[in-house]
Amino acid sequence: MGQVCWKRKGEVWEVRHLQDQGVAVGQLRDVATLDELEEVVRWDERGNYRPLRSEANLVSGWQYDARSVTEFREAMEVIYPGLWGNAEAWSDERLKFQTWDEALAKQTERVRNKVSQTGDMPQRVIEENCKRRCLKIVLWAGEKPVDRDAKMPMLCTGPCGMFWSCVES
């Protein structure tokens, strides 16, 4: 899922950055708790805060060992909040998500007017910002997940604060 891979070894799930797939365990930083994992995924490689967890700038060089399926799910929730549940709901055909019209109807009149004046919303912001920064598939704009190597899809179920900020700027 995204920039994370995992391998089950007995009762333990080894969770790490996709880039570290072939790296020996002893060469990676051992992340012992979910709180430590939270701290690792909070920052990018330059030490900058990552406000968008689904941005393609997850730091590499770590490994977290989840000791149960529950702990594995919690670790994935720390790394990518809400995305595992969305992926499961999508595969079970029970995922609910907003349409563009529903999302726009919840905005202020000023925002709705700005959008109507541009004519190419939301596609321009999706192309210039969402697809360049975020790993999610923009369901609310009509994109569909493609089965790529049986990955868990990362799904965007509605415009986020980053999207609306770009619309307003």
C-alpha positions in Angstrom: 0.0 0.0 0.0 1.5 3.3 -1.1 5.2 3.3 0.0 4.8 0.5 2.5 5.3 -3.2 2.2 4.9 -6.0 4.7 5.8 -9.7 5.0 4.3 -12.1 7.4 6.8 -14.4 9.2 4.9 -16.7 11.6 3.0 -14.5 14.0 4.9 -11.3 13.1 4.2 -8.9 10.3 7.4 -7.0 9.2 6.3 -3.6 8.0 8.8 -1.3 6.3 9.2 1.2 3.4 8.9 -0.4 0.0 12.3 0.9 -0.9 13.8 -1.2 1.9 12.2 -4.5 0.7 15.6 -6.3 0.2 17.5 -4.7 3.1 18.6 -6.9 5.9 16.7 -6.4 9.2 19.9 -5.4 11.1 20.5 -2.5 8.7 17.2 -0.8 9.4 16.1 1.3 12.4 14.1 -0.9 14.7 10.8 0.9 15.5 9.6 -0.8 18.7 6.2 1.0 19.4 3.3 2.5 17.6 4.3 5.9 19.2 7.8 5.6 17.7 6.2 4.6 14.3 4.0 7.7 14.6 7.1 9.8 15.1 8.9 8.2 12.1 6.1 8.8 9.6 5.4 12.3 10.9 8.6 13.7 9.2 10.1 13.5 5.7 13.8 12.8 5.0 14.7 16.5 5.5 13.0 16.6 8.9 10.0 18.5 7.5 6.5 17.8 8.9 4.3 15.7 6.6 0.8 17.1 6.9 -0.4 14.8 4.1 0.2 11.3 5.2 -0.5 9.9 1.7 2.2 12.1 0.1 5.0 10.2 -1.6 7.6 11.4 0.8 7.6 8.7 3.5 11.0 8.3 5.1 12.8 5.0 4.5 15.3 3.0 6.6 13.0 1.6 9.4 11.1 -1.6 10.3 8.2 -2.2 12.6 7.3 -5.7 13.7 3.6 -6.1 14.4 3.0 -9.1 16.7 -0.7 -9.7 15.8 -3.2 -8.9 13.1 -4.7 -6.2 15.3 -1.3 -4.6 15.8 -0.6 -4.8 12.1 -3.9 -2.9 11.3 -3.0 -0.3 14.0 0.4 0.2 12.4 -1.2 0.7 9.0 -3.6 3.2 10.5 -0.6 5.1 12.0 1.1 5.2 8.6 -1.9 5.8 6.4 -4.9 6.8 8.5 -8.2 5.4 7.3 -6.8 3.9 4.1 -6.8 0.2 5.0 -10.4 0.3 6.0 -11.3 2.2 2.8 -9.5 -0.4 0.7 -11.3 -3.2 2.4 -14.7 -1.5 2.0 -13.9 -0.9 -1.7 -13.1 -4.6 -2.3 -16.4 -5.5 -0.4 -18.3 -3.0 -2.5 -19.5 -1.1 0.6 -17.3 2.1 0.4 -19.2 5.3 0.4 -17.7 8.4 -1.1 -18.7 11.9 -2.1 -19.3 13.1 -5.6 -17.8 16.4 -6.7 -21.2 18.0 -6.7 -21.8 16.9 -3.1 -18.4 18.2 -2.0 -18.9 21.5 -3.7 -22.4 22.0 -2.2 -20.9 21.9 1.3 -18.6 24.9 0.5 -19.2 28.6 0.9 -20.9 30.6 -1.8 -17.5 32.4 -2.4 -15.8 29.1 -3.1 -18.7 27.8 -5.3 -18.5 31.1 -7.3 -14.8 30.8 -7.8 -15.1 27.2 -9.0 -17.9 28.1 -11.4 -15.8 31.0 -12.9 -12.7 28.8 -13.6 -14.6 26.2 -15.7 -12.0 23.5 -15.3 -12.4 22.6 -11.7 -11.7 20.2 -10.1 -9.6 18.6 -12.8 -6.9 21.4 -12.9 -6.3 21.1 -9.1 -6.3 17.3 -9.3 -3.7 17.3 -12.1 -1.5 20.1 -10.7 -1.6 19.2 -7.1 -3.3 15.9 -6.1 -1.7 13.7 -8.6 1.7 15.3 -8.1 1.7 15.1 -4.3 -0.7 12.4 -3.2 -0.7 8.6 -3.8 -4.4 8.2 -3.5 -6.8 7.4 -6.4 -9.4 10.3 -6.6 -12.7 8.3 -6.5 -14.8 11.4 -6.1 -13.5 12.7 -9.4 -14.3 9.5 -11.2 -11.0 7.6 -11.1 -11.1 3.8 -10.6 -8.5 1.7 -8.9 -6.5 -0.5 -11.1 -5.3 -3.9 -9.8 -1.6 -3.3 -9.8 0.3 -6.3 -8.4 -2.5 -7.0 -5.9 -1.7 -3.8 -3.9 -4.2 -2.4 -1.4 -5.6 0.7 -3.2 -5.2 4.1 -1.6 -8.5 5.8 -2.1 -9.5 9.4 -1.8 -13.2 9.6 -0.8 -13.6 13.4 -0.9 -11.7 16.6 -1.4 -9.3 17.2 1.5 -8.1 20.5 3.1 -5.1 20.6 0.7 -7.4 20.4 -2.3 -9.7 23.3 -1.1 -6.6 25.3 -0.2 -5.4 25.0 -3.8 -8.8 25.9 -5.1 -8.8 29.1 -3.0 -5.3 30.2 -3.9 
